[in-house]
Amino acid sequence: MRTQLRGRGAATGATMTAITAPPFGGPEVITVRRMRRPRHGADELLVRVTAVGVNRVDAMQRAGTYPPPPGAGPVLGVEFAGEVVATGAHVEGFTAGDRVFGLVGDGAYAEYVAVDHRHVVRTPAHWDDATAAAVIETVCTAHETIFELGRLAAGERLLVHAAGSAVGTSAIQMAVHAGATVIGTAGSQAKIAGALKLGASHVIDYKTTDFAAEVLRCFPDGIDVIEDFIGSTCLQRHLDILRTEGRIVMVGLLAAAPSPVNTVPVITKRLTISGFALRPQGIAAKAAIVERFRRRWLPLLAAGTLRPVIHAVLPFAAAQEAHRMLEANENFGKIVLTLS
């Protein structure tokens, strides 16, 4: 990195240490620098960050392939865990010293972050901060795509691509808990084994096997919902393997490219294709998403019924390595950076 990272004691006065990627490029463009500490508004908390979840969107923003929402600042990161140090005039229910985790549109890769109080959740007392930082973005994404848009119900079948990703590992557990059968795809035997341990019934090596043919071999009448991180290159096969009234939810574009598609199955099978992105949601919409997470999934996570899968916990100064690891698809589950 271009600037030597200093410890927590550096965050004195009105400045802090933060990570940005001002020139687009590979992990090597990640820069640690001093910048002004954010000011929190009347509806916000000021949080001292202790851990940060690393997400695909961070790497895409750094590479210049995912423009941040209008008004977003230069600091990377969309989820964090930490400790409240100040509260806005309109905030109730939080006080300085509370341990919390939550979502932001930008700015999580920093010693301090200002966040709307409706976008944070109290950290269970028995969790460490790395665990808290690994949860909310992935579980919210999985819930909104599979259950809100995908309308997955008990007894149905779900196909999860990137089964070894942070969202994939959460989606498998959530769908199985809801009574669905899960089929996954992954690119290594280690990830296949890991996904099976989480409850997937079948996991297909997409590098050696046509996943669509294998799905139909296992389930000749097809499946109900597809969690699609891939994009247009797989769309035709997705349409072909869906049951009547099946649903596709597009969450990512890992292999998006122009591709001819026969849309007849959309009409004849009454299929639904939806898209989802968590980061650009408005304040009220994101607050509703966090509330659904708080009510349905946080109790199960806190009880250990579901668990966040963490691949690696690295120091804040290792952000370059975290991005390299993510882009090389080495991770099974979440990568977390810690500031403590």
C-alpha positions in Angstrom: 0.0 0.0 0.0 1.1 3.6 -0.6 0.8 4.8 3.0 1.9 3.0 6.2 -1.2 2.1 8.3 -1.1 3.5 11.8 -2.9 2.0 14.8 -6.2 2.9 16.4 -4.5 5.7 18.3 -4.1 7.6 15.0 -7.8 8.3 15.0 -7.6 11.4 17.1 -9.0 14.8 16.6 -11.1 15.2 13.4 -9.2 12.8 11.2 -9.1 9.0 10.7 -7.4 6.3 8.7 -9.4 5.0 5.7 -9.0 2.9 2.5 -9.7 4.2 -0.9 -9.0 3.2 -4.5 -8.9 6.5 -6.4 -7.3 5.1 -9.6 -9.2 2.1 -11.0 -7.1 -1.1 -11.2 -6.1 -4.2 -9.4 -5.7 -4.7 -5.7 -2.4 -2.8 -5.8 -4.3 0.6 -6.3 -5.8 0.3 -2.8 -4.5 3.2 -0.7 -4.6 3.8 3.0 -4.7 7.5 3.9 -5.7 10.1 6.5 -8.9 11.9 5.9 -11.6 13.8 7.8 -13.7 11.9 10.2 -17.4 11.9 9.1 -20.0 14.0 10.8 -23.2 12.2 11.8 -26.6 13.7 11.2 -29.7 13.9 13.4 -30.8 10.4 12.4 -27.4 8.8 12.4 -24.9 7.1 14.7 -21.2 7.7 14.6 -19.5 4.3 15.0 -15.9 3.4 15.7 -15.4 0.6 13.2 -13.7 -2.6 14.5 -14.3 -5.0 11.6 -15.4 -4.8 7.9 -17.0 -7.3 5.7 -15.3 -7.6 2.3 -17.8 -7.9 -0.6 -17.6 -8.4 -4.3 -19.0 -4.9 -4.9 -15.9 -3.5 -3.1 -13.6 -5.2 -5.6 -15.8 -4.2 -8.5 -15.8 -0.5 -7.4 -12.0 -0.6 -7.1 -11.7 -2.1 -10.6 -14.0 0.5 -12.1 -16.7 -2.0 -13.2 -19.3 -1.0 -10.6 -19.9 2.7 -10.3 -20.9 3.7 -6.7 -24.4 5.3 -6.2 -24.7 9.1 -6.7 -23.3 10.9 -3.8 -21.1 8.1 -2.5 -17.7 9.0 -1.2 -14.3 7.5 -2.2 -14.0 5.2 0.8 -14.7 1.5 0.0 -17.0 -0.8 2.0 -20.7 -1.4 2.6 -20.9 -3.3 5.9 -19.2 -3.0 9.3 -19.2 -3.8 13.0 -18.1 -1.5 15.7 -19.0 0.6 18.8 -21.3 3.6 18.9 -19.4 6.7 20.0 -22.1 9.4 19.4 -25.8 9.6 18.5 -27.8 12.1 16.5 -30.5 14.3 18.1 -33.4 12.2 16.6 -31.9 8.8 17.5 -33.6 6.7 20.2 -32.7 3.2 21.4 -28.9 3.5 20.9 -26.3 5.0 23.3 -22.5 5.5 23.2 -20.8 2.2 24.0 -23.4 0.0 22.2 -21.8 -2.7 20.0 -23.5 -2.7 16.5 -23.2 -3.9 13.0 -24.9 -2.6 9.9 -25.0 -1.4 6.3 -23.8 1.8 4.6 -23.7 2.9 1.0 -20.0 3.6 1.3 -17.3 4.3 3.8 -17.0 1.1 5.9 -13.2 0.7 5.2 -12.4 3.4 7.8 -11.9 3.9 11.5 -15.2 5.7 11.8 -18.5 5.7 9.9 -21.7 7.7 10.1 -24.8 5.5 9.5 -28.6 5.8 9.7 -29.7 4.2 13.0 -32.3 2.2 11.1 -29.6 0.4 9.2 -27.8 -1.0 12.2 -28.5 -3.9 14.6 -27.1 -4.6 18.1 -24.4 -7.2 18.1 -25.2 -10.3 20.1 -23.2 -10.3 23.3 -21.5 -13.6 22.6 -20.4 -12.6 19.1 -17.0 -11.1 18.3 -16.9 -8.2 15.9 -15.5 -10.3 13.0 -18.6 -12.5 13.2 -20.9 -9.4 13.2 -19.1 -7.9 10.2 -19.7 -11.1 8.2 -23.4 -11.3 8.4 -25.7 -8.5 7.4 -24.9 -7.9 3.7 -25.0 -11.5 2.8 -28.0 -12.5 4.7 -30.0 -9.5 3.7 -29.1 -10.2 0.0 -30.1 -13.8 0.3 -33.4 -13.1 2.0 -34.5 -10.3 -0.4 -33.6 -12.4 -3.5 -34.7 -15.8 -2.4 -37.7 -15.1 -0.2 -39.0 -11.7 -1.1 -38.4 -11.7 -4.9 -38.0 -15.4 -5.4 -41.0 -16.3 -3.1 -39.3 -19.6 -2.2 -41.6 -21.9 -0.2 -41.1 -25.1 1.7 -41.0 -28.1 -0.6 -39.6 -26.1 -3.6 -36.2 -26.4 -5.2 -33.6 -23.7 -5.3 -30.5 -23.5 -7.6 -27.7 -21.4 -6.0 -24.8 -20.5 -8.2 -21.5 -19.6 -6.5 -22.4 -21.9 -3.6 -19.1 -21.2 -1.9 -19.5 -17.4 -1.9 -20.5 -15.5 1.2 -24.1 -15.1 -0.1 -24.1 -18.6 -1.4 -23.2 -20.2 1.9 -25.9 -18.1 3.7 -28.5 -18.8 1.0 -28.0 -22.6 1.3 -28.6 -22.6 5.1 -31.5 -20.2 4.9 -33.3 -22.2 2.2 -32.7 -25.5 3.9 -34.1 -24.1 7.1 -37.2 -23.0 5.2 -37.8 -26.5 4.0 -36.5 -26.2 0.4 -34.2 -28.5 -1.5 -31.0 -26.8 -2.6 -28.9 -27.5 -5.6 -25.6 -25.6 -5.9 -22.8 -25.0 -8.3 -19.1 -24.5 -7.4 -15.7 -24.7 -9.0 -13.7 -26.9 -6.7 -14.1 -30.1 -4.7 -13.4 -28.3 -1.5 -16.2 -25.9 -2.1 -18.5 -28.7 -3.2 -17.8 -30.6 0.0 -18.4 -27.4 2.1 -21.7 -26.7 0.4 -22.9 -30.2 1.0 -22.0 -29.9 4.7 -24.2 -26.8 4.9 -27.2 -28.8 3.7 -27.2 -28.6 -0.1 -28.6 -31.8 -1.6 -26.6 -31.7 -4.8 -23.6 -29.5 -5.8 -22.4 -29.5 -9.3 -18.8 -28.8 -10.5 -19.6 -26.2 -13.2 -16.1 -26.5 -14.6 -16.5 -30.1 -15.6 -20.3 -30.6 -15.9 -23.1 -28.8 -17.7 -25.1 -27.7 -14.7 -28.4 -27.5 -16.5 -28.1 -31.1 -17.8 -27.2 -32.3 -14.4 -30.1 -30.4 -12.8 -32.5 -32.1 -15.2 -30.9 -35.5 -14.6 -31.5 -35.1 -10.9 -34.9 -33.4 -11.2 -36.4 -34.1 -14.6 -39.4 -31.7 -14.0 -37.1 -28.8 -13.1 -36.6 -26.4 -10.3 -38.5 -23.4 -8.9 -36.1 -20.6 -8.0 -32.6 -19.6 -9.3 -30.2 -17.4 -7.4 -28.3 -16.1 -10.4 -24.9 -14.5 -9.9 -23.8 -15.3 -13.5 -25.8 -13.2 -15.9 -26.9 -13.5 -19.6 -24.5 -16.3 -20.6 -26.6 -18.8 -18.5 -30.0 -17.3 -19.1 -31.2 -19.7 -21.7 -30.3 -22.7 -19.6 -32.0 -21.2 -16.7 -35.2 -20.7 -18.6 -35.1 -24.3 -19.8 -34.7 -25.8 -16.4 -37.4 -23.8 -14.5 -40.7 -25.3 -13.7 -44.0 -23.6 -14.6 -44.2 -20.3 -12.7 -40.5 -20.5 -11.8 -38.5 -17.5 -10.8 -35.0 -16.2 -11.6 -33.5 -13.5 -9.4 -30.4 -11.9 -10.9 -28.0 -10.7 -8.2 -24.7 -10.5 -10.1 -23.1 -10.4 -13.6 -20.0 -12.6 -13.2 -20.2 -13.8 -16.8 -22.4 -11.3 -18.5 -22.1 -11.1 -22.3 -24.4 -10.7 -25.3 -26.2 -14.0 -25.7 -29.2 -15.0 -27.9 -32.1 -16.1 -25.8 -35.3 -17.9 -26.7 -37.9 -16.1 -24.6 -40.7 -18.5 -25.4 -40.4 -20.4 -22.1 -41.0 -17.1 -20.2 -44.4 -16.9 -21.8 -45.4 -20.6 -21.9 -44.2 -21.4 -18.4 -45.2 -18.0 -16.9 -41.7 -17.3 -15.6 -40.6 -14.3 -13.6 -37.2 -12.6 -13.9 -36.2 -10.1 -11.3 -33.1 -8.2 -10.4 -31.7 -7.0 -7.1 -28.9 -4.8 -5.7 -28.7 -3.9 -2.0 -26.3 -1.0 -2.1 -28.4 1.6 -4.1 -31.6 1.0 -2.0 -33.0 4.2 -0.5 -33.0 5.0 3.2 -36.5 3.7 3.9 -36.2 0.6 1.7 -32.9 -0.4 3.3 -34.4 0.2 6.7 -37.2 -2.2 5.8 -34.7 -4.8 4.6 -32.7 -4.5 7.8 -35.9 -4.9 9.9 -36.8 -8.1 8.0 -33.3 -9.4 8.8 -33.6 -8.4 12.4 -37.0 -10.2 12.9 -36.5 -13.4 10.8 -32.8 -14.3 10.7 -31.0 -12.6 13.6 -32.6 -14.8 16.2 -31.6 -17.9 14.3 -28.0 -16.6 13.8 -27.7 -15.6 17.4 -28.9 -19.0 18.5 -26.4 -20.8 16.3 -29.1 -22.4 14.2 -27.6 -20.7 11.2 -24.0 -19.6 11.1 -21.9 -17.1 9.1 -19.2 -18.9 7.2 -15.9 -17.0 7.5 -13.0 -17.9 5.2 -10.4 -15.5 6.6 -10.0 -12.7 9.1 -7.2 -10.4 8.1 -5.8 -7.1 9.5 -7.0 -3.8 8.0 -3.6 -3.3 6.4 -4.1 -6.5 4.3 -7.0 -5.1 2.2 -5.0 -5.7 -0.9 -4.6 -9.4 -0.1 -8.3 -9.7 0.8 -9.3 -8.3 -2.6 -6.8 -10.6 -4.4 -8.2 -13.6 -2.5 -11.8 -12.6 -3.4 -11.1 -12.1 -7.1 -9.2 -15.4 -7.3 -12.3 -17.1 -5.9 -10.2 -18.7 -3.1 -12.7 -18.0 -0.4 -15.4 -20.3 0.9 -17.6 -17.8 2.7 -16.7 -14.3 3.9 -13.5 -12.4 4.2 -13.3 -9.9 7.1 -10.9 -7.1 7.8 -10.3 -6.1 11.5 -9.1 -2.8 12.9 -8.5 -3.9 16.4 
